[in-house]
Amino acid sequence: MLSKTSLKSVHPGAVAALALGLATLAACASPQEIVSSKEDHLSAAGFIDQPANTPERQAMLRSLPSHRFVRRAKGDSVFYVYADPTVCACLYVGSQDAYGRYRQFQQQQNLADEQAMSAQEYNDASWNWGAWGPGFGPGFMYGPGFGW
């Protein structure tokens, strides 16, 4: 267990570098790993996985766009359906509340990723835009005639 004094001695740059490293590893994940992670988040938000274990369900699964949300109404209720034909061959079905929880988690994750990138951006004191040619100093310009 870490003590308060050891936590105070952790350099903020090290924390930012670790966060960026984890974000980089996540970016290197295979498409199947990304979908699997998304499905974990769907389950945590309250979506129920329904296997496509009959010919009728398999046909319905094939008729939906893969790895995308689709709204479906049943009576007075609205459900969100997420089709996964590649990892689990199933549908994830959730209520409006479950969909809201999932979207909220995604927004929090995006914010955390942006914060990690910003921390890394400001942490690298050795970076020198001048080494990349004209136009990369103050008033950054891009395009033909500006270093490219």
Secondary structure, DSSP 8 states (H G I E B T S, - for coil): ---HHHHHTS-HHHHHHHHHHHHHHHHTS-HHHHHHHHHHHHHHHT-EEEE--SHHHHHHHHHS-BT-EEEEEETTEEEEEEEETTTTSEEEEEEHHHHHHHHHHHHHHHHHHHHHHHHHHHH-TT--GGGG-TT-STT---STTTT-
